[in-house]
Amino acid sequence: MKGSRQPPHAPDAAGSGSAAVQRGAPPRGPSLATEMIRGVLSLVGAVLGLGWGSWWMDVGWLTGPNTLLYMSVLGLLIGYLASGGVAKRWGGHLDRWLRRAADLPPDVVLAAGTGATAGLLITVLINNVLDAVPGFTWYWSLLIATLLITASSWFFVRNRRLFSVARVLQTNPAAAALSVRDKLVDTSAIIDGRLVEVVEANFLDGRLLVPQFVLAELQRIADADEPLRRKRGRRGLEVLDRLVQQLHLPTEVIQDEAGSGAVDDRLIRLCLERPADLITTDYNLDRVAALQGVRVLNLNQLANAVKAAFLPGERLSLTIAKPGREAGQGLAYLEDGTMVVVEDAAELVGNTVDTQVTSSLQTNMGRMIFARVSLDERAGHDGA
């Protein structure tokens, strides 16, 4: 089931914020699934009342023109009254099943429908062949239809990628450019906070999906005893609140449970099942997901990609912040946080100097720029 559009609430220090909201909420009535079960069982009671009335009229126990109507109404009332406990017990299971069915990806629904249609067609052909066989009755036909529809639907769902338009999109770049995929958001990307600005800049399309187990992990982090960890969790809940409220991209909390195990493993399985892209800042999750065929959108890689590129020979005015790891090196930082290694600048810590770019290096952790102090700047400091 798709999550509501209401923003999630961060728990207070005592962890009782959500409980207080629940205590103040009005009592909920029976769910739709519970009423559906009671309605079906009531109809069963009406049918049984009609059957018993007909039988009792045949044996002469009852007479009268309206006996069947009275027995049907009586069976309906008995069925409704007696079905309360059963409906309440199984209504929750049916409600969860309906939520999961409503959140099934379109390709799964299409594959299941195609498989069921194929199973029905094969059943019709088999019935035409076996119709002349002695002893072949309707319940054999029903059994064959059930088995074929189940097997065919399972086969098409398990192998839906072979029949879906995904293979067409892979071989047709023009069609692939028009495809829109959902994006599953990792806990690290939510806590990072930059995703809100990326969304508001219109660099993403489709839907942002936050699985329920990711939201539960955020709440566990926000309830942690360690102050820094608790602060990160609450920041993540605030960022998720902003994502839900922004209007550029639909953001939904989904109830889809991808089995059990670690959160990272469940995210990868869910991305493969839907299929969907994964937004994260976790380098290890990025590598593992990419190896399993998931398209990963790493915010750190995006940030590195949009940083300004400096060519060898360009001049930069930098403030040397601290000595470097190697002897004689000084470290400076650009406004976007890019580190610049300046040769022979260890003694210039705290000074703003004119430098000249010599080279740059792109690493998994970001871009590093190497520079040296310009000759004029060096001569001025040596003269001083």
Order of alpha helices (4+ residues) and beta strands (2+ residues): alpha-alpha-alpha-alpha-alpha-alpha-alpha-alpha-alpha-beta-alpha-alpha-beta-alpha-alpha-beta-alpha-beta-alpha-beta-alpha-beta-beta-beta-beta-beta-beta-alpha
